[in-house]
Amino acid sequence: MDAVNLSENFQRLQAWLSAQIIGQPALVERLLVALLADGHLLVEGAPGLAKTRAINSLSKGLEADFQRIQFTPDLLPADITGSDIFHQEDSSFSFQQGPIFHNLVLADEINRAPAKVQSALLEAMAERQISVGQNTFPLPEVFMVMATQNPLEQEGTYPLPEAQLDRFLMKVLVEYPDAAAERAILRLNRKEAGGPSDKNEVEVPQLSQADILAARRTILNIHMAEPVEEYIVQLSIATRQPHLYDATLAGWIEVGVSPRASIALDRCSRAHAWLAGRDFVTPEDVQQVLHDVYRHRLLLSFEAEANGIDADQVIDALVSVVPVG
């Protein structure tokens, strides 16, 4: 498949997903950006906002399998990775794969599981392999985790530490849909429950794993001008040396982002531009994905928290003081 047809097919996939996940265009776009940038997604939002539906629908538009893991306080690492099974008849062991061995994995309410379980999942995300005993097993080449967090309930949870949060390509905040979207959701639900179907319904696209890998190679090769690359670097530097840009900003940031954030911003900007049908990256592409790439990586100062300043406000201030080009 040539680059033009590949881009058009992914745009059709985005249109189909938007018809399935009504009122959440940002979540749909970020799912595709994460898939194309070969990264993982942390999604935070109240229950019932189509987080599970989003990644499940994505799996239907791809030649990829899907697995949901419900994280609970009694979960064990082996419940995710799998374990060696003993066969009494011949006194041998064989490895039984766990649910992590799928292309698309939903880690539902990741912060409800203890640190050892979170660590097992995040190691698989980072290394693309799992180790059991003396053996190491590779994960699929197309492998993406979408982890969810519920911001409303904090009792009995195990918050992810900063080092583990940094493993996620992006953190997306999911908000409630507006009234028009809510009406459309009701109609879609009735149709799926057996009501009348839409004659203009878009056909489910089917992209192969080879298409995904080809799109990733294309994205890495699209043009990024040197000033845009420098803009990405300066945004990261500004979080580590904010006093060089603005005194107020310096008072809000305790610890800046790592080079992993710059890599993530580069890849996400490229994927965003390609999904928009362009073969070059603009500063606007960088700004469009900046909040999702940075919000879970910035460690804010006590002064910022005491004054009710959140990460998104800090990033807004960052954009206003770092010059473009």
Backbone hydrogen bonds, N-H to C=O, Kabsch-Sander energy under -0.5 kcal/mol:
donor,donor_aa,acceptor,acceptor_aa,energy
6,L,2,D,-2.3
7,S,3,A,-2.3
8,E,4,V,-2.3
9,N,5,N,-2.4
10,F,6,L,-1.9
11,Q,7,S,-1.9
12,R,8,E,-2.1
13,L,9,N,-2.1
14,Q,10,F,-2.2
15,A,11,Q,-2.1
16,W,12,R,-2.5
17,L,13,L,-2.6
18,S,14,Q,-2.2
19,A,15,A,-1.2
20,Q,16,W,-1.0
20,Q,17,L,-0.6
21,I,17,L,-2.9
22,I,20,Q,-0.8
24,Q,21,I,-1.2
28,V,24,Q,-2.0
29,E,25,P,-2.4
30,R,26,A,-2.7
31,L,27,L,-2.2
32,L,28,V,-1.7
33,V,29,E,-2.5
34,A,30,R,-2.6
35,L,31,L,-2.1
36,L,32,L,-2.7
37,A,33,V,-2.4
38,D,35,L,-0.7
39,G,34,A,-2.6
41,L,145,V,-2.5
42,L,170,M,-2.5
43,V,41,L,-0.5
43,V,147,A,-3.4
44,E,172,V,-2.9
45,G,149,Q,-2.0
49,L,46,A,-0.7
54,A,50,A,-1.7
55,I,51,K,-1.4
56,N,52,T,-2.0
57,S,53,R,-2.7
58,L,54,A,-2.0
59,S,55,I,-1.8
60,K,56,N,-1.1
61,G,57,S,-1.1
61,G,58,L,-0.6
62,L,59,S,-0.7
63,E,207,L,-2.7
64,A,59,S,-0.8
64,A,62,L,-1.8
67,Q,104,L,-2.2
69,I,106,L,-3.3
71,F,69,I,-0.7
71,F,108,D,-2.3
75,L,72,T,-1.8
79,D,76,L,-1.3
80,I,77,P,-1.6
81,T,77,P,-2.5
82,G,78,A,-1.8
83,S,96,Q,-1.4
85,I,94,S,-3.6
87,H,92,S,-3.6
88,Q,86,F,-0.7
90,D,87,H,-0.7
91,S,87,H,-1.1
92,S,87,H,-1.3
94,S,85,I,-2.0
96,Q,83,S,-2.8
97,Q,95,F,-0.7
98,G,81,T,-1.4
100,I,80,I,-1.9
101,F,98,G,-1.7
102,H,100,I,-1.9
104,L,65,D,-2.3
105,V,144,M,-2.6
106,L,67,Q,-2.7
107,A,105,V,-0.6
107,A,146,M,-2.0
108,D,69,I,-2.3
108,D,106,L,-1.0
110,I,107,A,-0.7
110,I,148,T,-1.9
112,R,109,E,-2.0
113,A,110,I,-1.3
117,V,114,P,-0.6
118,Q,114,P,-2.0
119,S,115,A,-2.9
120,A,116,K,-1.9
121,L,117,V,-2.1
122,L,118,Q,-2.8
123,E,119,S,-2.2
124,A,120,A,-1.6
125,M,121,L,-2.1
126,A,122,L,-2.1
127,E,123,E,-3.0
128,R,124,A,-1.7
130,I,137,F,-2.2
132,V,135,N,-2.4
135,N,132,V,-2.0
137,F,130,I,-3.0
139,L,128,R,-2.1
143,F,141,E,-0.9
144,M,103,N,-2.9
146,M,105,V,-2.8
147,A,41,L,-2.9
147,A,145,V,-0.6
148,T,107,A,-2.3
149,Q,43,V,-2.1
154,Q,152,L,-0.5
157,T,154,Q,-1.3
158,Y,111,N,-4.3
164,Q,161,P,-0.8
165,L,161,P,-2.3
166,D,162,E,-2.0
167,R,164,Q,-1.4
168,F,165,L,-1.8
169,L,40,H,-1.4
170,M,40,H,-1.4
171,K,292,D,-2.6
172,V,42,L,-2.8
174,V,44,E,-2.8
174,V,172,V,-0.5
175,E,173,L,-0.5
182,E,178,D,-2.2
183,R,179,A,-2.1
184,A,180,A,-1.8
185,I,181,A,-2.2
186,L,182,E,-1.9
187,R,183,R,-1.9
188,L,184,A,-2.3
189,N,185,I,-2.4
190,R,186,L,-2.1
191,K,187,R,-2.3
192,E,188,L,-2.3
193,A,189,N,-1.3
194,G,191,K,-1.3
195,G,190,R,-2.3
199,K,197,S,-0.5
201,E,198,D,-1.6
207,L,61,G,-2.1
212,I,208,S,-1.6
213,L,209,Q,-2.3
214,A,210,A,-2.3
215,A,211,D,-2.4
216,R,212,I,-2.1
217,R,213,L,-1.8
218,T,214,A,-2.1
219,I,215,A,-2.4
220,L,216,R,-1.8
221,N,217,R,-0.8
221,N,218,T,-0.8
222,I,219,I,-1.1
223,H,279,D,-2.0
228,V,225,A,-0.6
229,E,225,A,-2.1
230,E,226,E,-2.6
231,Y,227,P,-1.8
232,I,228,V,-1.9
233,V,229,E,-1.9
234,Q,230,E,-2.8
235,L,231,Y,-2.0
236,S,232,I,-1.6
237,I,233,V,-2.5
238,A,234,Q,-2.4
239,T,235,L,-0.8
239,T,236,S,-0.8
240,R,236,S,-0.8
240,R,237,I,-0.9
241,Q,237,I,-2.4
244,L,241,Q,-1.8
245,Y,242,P,-1.8
246,D,242,P,-2.7
250,A,246,D,-1.9
251,G,247,A,-1.4
252,W,248,T,-0.6
252,W,249,L,-1.1
253,I,249,L,-1.3
254,E,252,W,-0.6
254,E,299,L,-2.7
255,V,299,L,-1.9
261,A,258,S,-1.6
262,S,258,S,-0.9
263,I,259,P,-2.2
264,A,260,R,-2.3
265,L,261,A,-2.6
266,D,262,S,-2.3
267,R,263,I,-2.4
268,C,264,A,-2.8
269,S,265,L,-2.1
270,R,266,D,-1.8
271,A,267,R,-2.4
272,H,268,C,-2.6
273,A,269,S,-2.2
274,W,270,R,-2.4
275,L,271,A,-2.3
276,A,272,H,-1.2
277,G,274,W,-1.5
278,R,273,A,-2.3
281,V,223,H,-2.0
285,D,282,T,-0.7
286,V,282,T,-1.4
287,Q,283,P,-2.3
288,Q,284,E,-2.1
289,V,285,D,-1.3
290,L,286,V,-1.0
291,H,287,Q,-0.6
293,V,289,V,-1.8
294,Y,290,L,-2.4
295,R,291,H,-2.5
297,R,294,Y,-2.0
298,L,294,Y,-1.6
299,L,255,V,-2.1
300,L,298,L,-0.7
301,S,252,W,-2.7
305,E,301,S,-2.0
306,A,302,F,-2.9
307,N,303,E,-1.3
308,G,305,E,-1.4
309,I,304,A,-3.0
310,D,308,G,-0.5
314,V,310,D,-1.7
315,I,311,A,-2.4
316,D,312,D,-2.2
317,A,313,Q,-2.1
318,L,314,V,-2.1
319,V,315,I,-2.4
320,S,316,D,-1.6
321,V,317,A,-1.2
321,V,318,L,-0.6
322,V,318,L,-1.9
325,G,323,P,-0.6
